[in-house]
C-alpha cells in the first residue's frame, strides 16, 4: 500500500467491528512495563495515556503518536507537549488515515526517536505503524478501561493489518 499525495484511507462503518478486536495481548500497565524492561526493541506508542505511562516508568518510546485527547476529550494536560518539544504536527480527521499521517509515520519509523502530534484523531495510526514497522518492533496502544494492547510486530500482524487496510476506501481529498 502506498498512498499518494491528496489521497486518504477512509474507514467504512461496516469495518469498525474488525478494528475493535485488539491486535495483541491486553495487559495492565505493570505487566506491560515488566515485559518491555526485558526487551531491547523499537517501541511505538499510539495514544496519550499509553505514551505518558511509558514515560512515567522511564521508558522512552522510539515513536510516540498522540492527539492531546483522552477518551475523545481534549485534555489540558501539557505533559506530552513539554516532553516532546520537537514533534511533527499532522491533521488527521476521524475515520481517516491521511497521506500526511501515513508519510509522517513512514519517515518517523526510520528515526531513532520521533513524535507525531495529531490534530484530529490518532486511533487509526496503529494500522500504518504495524504495516510499516520492522519485525520485532513492539507497538502499544490503550484500550479504554481495559488496559494496554501489546503488539509484537511480525508477519502475522502485518498480514492482518494489510487485510484491514486493503478493505478501507481510498479516497481523494477535494481540492
NORPEVEN-V257850 format. One record per residue. N is the residue number from 0. PHI is phi in whole degrees, -180 to 180 (none if undefined). OMEGA is omega in radians with two decimals (NA if undefined). NEAR is the number of other C-alpha atoms within 8 Angstrom. Layout:
# NORPEVEN-V257850
<<N PHI OMEGA NEAR> <N PHI OMEGA NEAR>>
This chain:
# NORPEVEN-V257850
<<0 none 3.06 3> <1 -142 3.08 3> <2 -76 3.08 8> <3 -104 3.08 6> <4 -49 3.13 6> <5 90 3.12 7> <6 -103 3.00 12> <7 -151 3.04 13> <8 -94 -3.12 12> <9 -117 3.14 11> <10 -88 3.08 10> <11 -71 -3.09 9> <12 -57 -3.09 5> <13 -67 -3.12 5> <14 -91 -3.09 11> <15 -57 -3.14 9> <16 -59 3.12 7> <17 -65 3.14 7> <18 -83 3.14 7> <19 -73 3.12 6> <20 -83 -3.14 6> <21 -61 3.10 8> <22 -79 -3.04 8> <23 -125 3.12 8> <24 -92 3.12 8> <25 -85 -3.07 10> <26 -135 2.99 11> <27 -79 3.07 9> <28 -56 -3.07 9> <29 -63 3.11 7> <30 -64 -3.14 8> <31 -62 -3.12 11> <32 -62 3.14 10> <33 -60 -3.13 8> <34 -68 -3.14 8> <35 -71 -3.14 8> <36 -63 -3.12 7> <37 -92 -3.08 6> <38 -120 2.96 6> <39 -117 -3.01 6> <40 -145 3.07 7> <41 -74 -3.07 9> <42 -116 3.10 11> <43 -116 3.02 14> <44 -118 3.05 13> <45 -122 3.12 17> <46 120 -3.07 14> <47 -64 -3.04 13> <48 -66 3.12 8> <49 -63 3.13 13> <50 -63 -3.14 14> <51 -63 3.12 10> <52 -60 -3.14 9> <53 -62 -3.14 12> <54 -60 3.13 10> <55 -61 3.12 7> <56 -91 3.09 7> <57 79 3.10 6> <58 -107 -3.09 7> <59 -94 3.06 6> <60 -63 3.04 13> <61 -74 3.06 11> <62 -133 3.11 13> <63 -116 3.10 13> <64 -124 -3.09 16> <65 -150 -3.11 13> <66 -128 -3.12 12> <67 59 3.06 11> <68 -135 3.01 10> <69 -130 -3.07 9> <70 52 3.07 5> <71 69 3.11 5> <72 -108 3.07 6> <73 -58 3.08 7> <74 -113 3.06 7> <75 -90 -3.09 4> <76 -68 -3.14 6> <77 -107 -3.11 6> <78 -55 -3.12 7> <79 -70 3.12 10> <80 -64 3.11 7> <81 -71 -3.11 7> <82 -69 -3.11 6> <83 -110 3.12 8> <84 -61 3.07 6> <85 -98 3.14 5> <86 -155 3.07 9> <87 -86 3.13 8> <88 -111 -3.04 8> <89 -133 3.00 11> <90 -87 3.10 10> <91 -154 -3.12 14> <92 -67 3.09 10> <93 -57 3.10 6> <94 67 -3.13 9> <95 -134 2.88 11> <96 -125 -3.09 13> <97 -78 3.04 12> <98 -56 -3.10 12> <99 -61 3.11 10> <100 -66 3.14 12> <101 -56 -3.10 12> <102 -66 3.11 8> <103 -63 3.10 11> <104 -66 3.14 11> <105 -57 3.12 10> <106 -66 -3.05 8> <107 -65 3.14 11> <108 -66 3.10 12> <109 -89 -3.13 6> <110 -98 3.08 8> <111 -72 3.12 6> <112 -139 3.11 8> <113 -160 3.07 11> <114 -140 3.10 12> <115 -126 3.04 14> <116 -102 -3.10 12> <117 -97 2.99 14> <118 -94 -3.04 10> <119 131 -3.11 9> <120 -137 -3.09 11> <121 -104 -3.01 12> <122 -52 -3.08 7> <123 -76 3.11 10> <124 -61 3.11 12> <125 -60 -3.11 10> <126 -66 3.11 9> <127 -65 3.07 10> <128 -60 -3.13 13> <129 -65 -3.12 12> <130 -66 -3.02 9> <131 -103 -3.10 8> <132 -68 3.10 9> <133 -71 3.04 7> <134 -55 -3.13 8> <135 94 3.05 9> <136 -68 3.08 12> <137 -118 3.06 12> <138 -114 3.14 16> <139 -124 3.01 13> <140 -149 -3.07 12> <141 -83 2.99 12> <142 -117 -3.02 8> <143 -50 3.11 6> <144 63 -3.13 4> <145 -125 -3.09 8> <146 160 -3.12 11> <147 -116 3.06 14> <148 -87 -3.14 15> <149 -101 -3.07 14> <150 -116 3.02 10> <151 -87 -3.07 11> <152 -73 3.08 15> <153 -150 -3.10 9> <154 -61 3.12 7> <155 -65 3.11 7> <156 -65 -3.13 11> <157 -61 3.13 11> <158 -66 3.12 8> <159 -62 -3.13 8> <160 -67 3.12 11> <161 -59 3.11 9> <162 -60 3.13 8> <163 -66 3.14 10> <164 -61 -3.14 9> <165 -63 3.13 8> <166 -87 3.10 7> <167 -74 -3.12 11> <168 -88 3.04 9> <169 -87 -3.12 8> <170 -126 3.08 8> <171 -108 3.09 7> <172 -67 3.12 7> <173 -76 -3.12 3> <174 -79 NA 2>>
